[in-house]
């Protein structure tokens, strides 16, 4: 698992890491999921891109827009409650 700031992401770094899965917030301080989707598309990314939402009222709007603009990208929205268990045993 790697964590990179969007500003540190470059085609060279992305190629070196070669991820199968990219997870990002829908809207961050320095980028949004459309910018990340554009970068992934331009990098010919063939893995999965998932956006973590935090109380977005209509996440299906984001799905529709990203899928329309980047139809070859394996994209979906995951809700934070689904990805982070409340308690670990």
N, C-alpha and C positions, 0 to 999 in steps of 0.2 A: 504494500500500500504506500502510495506517495501522496504528499500534499504539496501543491504548487499554487502560488498566487497567479492570477490570470496574467498580470503584467510580466511574470517570469516565464510564461509559456511561449515557446518558440517551436517552429517546425523541427529543429534539431533536437531539442529536449524531448519533444513529443515522440519523435522517432526512436530515440534512445530508450525511453521508458516503455514504449509500445504497449499501452494498456488494453485490456479487454473490456473494461468498464470505466466510464467517467461519470462522476456524480458531482453536481454543483447545485447551489441554490438557484431558484428561479430569478431572483433579483438580489444582487450583491452590491457592495459599495462601489466597486470599480468596473463591474460588467453585469450583463444580464444573460439569460440563457440563449437568447437569439445570437448574441456575439459569440458565445461558446459554440453554439451549433454551426455557425458560419466557419469558425476556425476548424472544427472537426471535419466539416464537409470539405473544406479546402485542403485538409491534410489527408483526405481519402480514408478517414477512420472507418473501420468495418465492425467495430465492437458496439457495445450498448452505451447510450447516453441517457442518464436518468437525472431528473431534476427533483430536488427535495423541496417540498412546499411547506410553508408555515402559515396556516390559516388563510390561504388565498381563497377568496369566495368562489371563483369559477376557474379551476385549473384546466378544465377542458378547452377553454379559450387558448391557453398557452399551447396545449397539445395540438390543436387544430392549426395554429399559426406556424409552429415549428415544422410540423409534418407537411404543410403546404409548401413552405419555403425550401425545405430540405427533405424531399421524399425518400431519399436513399438512406437516411440516417435512422437507425433503430432507436427511437426516442419514446420515452414515457415519463409520466409524473408519478412520484411516490410520495405518500404522505408521511411526515415525520413520525407520526404515531405508529405507522406500520414498520418503520425501519429501526426504531430504537425501543427495545423492550423496557418496560417500566421497572423490571427487577431482574437482576441476573442471579442465578443460583450456581 
